[in-house]
Amino acid sequence: MCVCVLFLVSGDAYFYDKSVRRDLDLIRMVLGVCPQHDVLWGDLTALEHMQLFGSLKGLSKELMTEEIMTLLQKVQLDKVRV
């Protein structure tokens, strides 16, 4: 998969001259995720969905936590845990 959710078995791929094998953290910062199906899973909360996609983008845990809470507060989901 291009977002590198699965492990690379062999070969290499390049995005803007960056190697998937060597530069994955840099690639994830500029690569978007556009699933072709429903991207919401019933077992995950809004917070957990945002953590998942933040980690796919390679965000640091500190930055991700702060940004997620800000966004959840804006849509009044910061207190929802179910």
CYANA upper distance limits for C-alpha pairs under 8 A (distance plus 0.5 A):
  1 MET  CA      5 VAL  CA      6.96
  1 MET  CA      6 LEU  CA      6.79
  3 VAL  CA     28 ARG  CA      7.57
  3 VAL  CA     31 LEU  CA      7.78
  3 VAL  CA     32 GLY  CA      8.46
  3 VAL  CA     33 VAL  CA      7.45
  3 VAL  CA     56 LEU  CA      7.81
  4 CYS  CA      8 LEU  CA      7.90
  4 CYS  CA     20 VAL  CA      8.48
  5 VAL  CA     56 LEU  CA      8.24
  8 LEU  CA     12 ASP  CA      8.43
  8 LEU  CA     21 ARG  CA      8.29
 12 ASP  CA     19 SER  CA      7.19
 12 ASP  CA     20 VAL  CA      6.60
 12 ASP  CA     21 ARG  CA      6.74
 13 ALA  CA     19 SER  CA      6.46
 13 ALA  CA     20 VAL  CA      5.95
 13 ALA  CA     21 ARG  CA      8.20
 14 TYR  CA     18 LYS  CA      5.69
 14 TYR  CA     19 SER  CA      5.25
 14 TYR  CA     20 VAL  CA      6.51
 15 PHE  CA     19 SER  CA      7.30
 15 PHE  CA     20 VAL  CA      8.06
 15 PHE  CA     27 ILE  CA      7.35
 18 LYS  CA     22 ARG  CA      8.12
 18 LYS  CA     23 ASP  CA      6.23
 18 LYS  CA     24 LEU  CA      8.39
 18 LYS  CA     26 LEU  CA      8.27
 18 LYS  CA     27 ILE  CA      7.38
 19 SER  CA     23 ASP  CA      5.68
 19 SER  CA     24 LEU  CA      7.43
 20 VAL  CA     24 LEU  CA      5.43
 20 VAL  CA     27 ILE  CA      7.77
 23 ASP  CA     27 ILE  CA      6.80
 24 LEU  CA     28 ARG  CA      6.60
 25 ASP  CA     29 MET  CA      7.11
 25 ASP  CA     58 GLY  CA      6.52
 26 LEU  CA     30 VAL  CA      7.61
 27 ILE  CA     31 LEU  CA      6.41
 28 ARG  CA     32 GLY  CA      8.14
 28 ARG  CA     56 LEU  CA      7.15
 28 ARG  CA     57 LYS  CA      5.33
 28 ARG  CA     58 GLY  CA      6.05
 29 MET  CA     57 LYS  CA      5.75
 29 MET  CA     58 GLY  CA      6.32
 29 MET  CA     59 LEU  CA      7.95
 30 VAL  CA     57 LYS  CA      8.13
 31 LEU  CA     57 LYS  CA      7.75
 32 GLY  CA     57 LYS  CA      7.96
 35 PRO  CA     39 VAL  CA      7.16
 40 LEU  CA     44 LEU  CA      8.27
 40 LEU  CA     49 HIS  CA      7.81
 41 TRP  CA     49 HIS  CA      8.45
 44 LEU  CA     48 GLU  CA      6.05
 44 LEU  CA     49 HIS  CA      6.62
 45 THR  CA     49 HIS  CA      6.70
 45 THR  CA     80 VAL  CA      8.33
 45 THR  CA     81 ARG  CA      6.81
 45 THR  CA     82 VAL  CA      6.45
 46 ALA  CA     50 MET  CA      6.78
 46 ALA  CA     72 LEU  CA      8.41
 46 ALA  CA     77 LEU  CA      7.90
 46 ALA  CA     80 VAL  CA      8.41
 47 LEU  CA     51 GLN  CA      6.68
 47 LEU  CA     68 ILE  CA      7.62
 47 LEU  CA     72 LEU  CA      8.14
 47 LEU  CA     78 ASP  CA      8.40
 47 LEU  CA     81 ARG  CA      8.44
 48 GLU  CA     52 LEU  CA      6.62
 49 HIS  CA     53 PHE  CA      6.87
 50 MET  CA     54 GLY  CA      6.37
 50 MET  CA     68 ILE  CA      7.12
 51 GLN  CA     55 SER  CA      6.56
 51 GLN  CA     64 MET  CA      7.62
 51 GLN  CA     65 THR  CA      8.37
 51 GLN  CA     68 ILE  CA      8.13
 52 LEU  CA     56 LEU  CA      6.87
 53 PHE  CA     57 LYS  CA      6.80
 54 GLY  CA     58 GLY  CA      6.87
 54 GLY  CA     59 LEU  CA      6.05
 54 GLY  CA     64 MET  CA      6.80
 55 SER  CA     59 LEU  CA      6.21
 55 SER  CA     60 SER  CA      8.21
 59 LEU  CA     63 LEU  CA      7.07
 59 LEU  CA     64 MET  CA      6.32
 60 SER  CA     64 MET  CA      6.39
 61 LYS  CA     65 THR  CA      6.50
 62 GLU  CA     66 GLU  CA      6.91
 63 LEU  CA     67 GLU  CA      6.57
 64 MET  CA     68 ILE  CA      6.35
 65 THR  CA     69 MET  CA      6.68
 66 GLU  CA     70 THR  CA      6.83
 67 GLU  CA     71 LEU  CA      6.75
 68 ILE  CA     72 LEU  CA      6.53
 69 MET  CA     73 GLN  CA      6.52
 69 MET  CA     78 ASP  CA      6.87
 70 THR  CA     74 LYS  CA      6.88
 71 LEU  CA     75 VAL  CA      7.20
 72 LEU  CA     76 GLN  CA      6.43
 72 LEU  CA     77 LEU  CA      5.40
 72 LEU  CA     78 ASP  CA      5.26
 73 GLN  CA     77 LEU  CA      6.46
 73 GLN  CA     78 ASP  CA      5.53
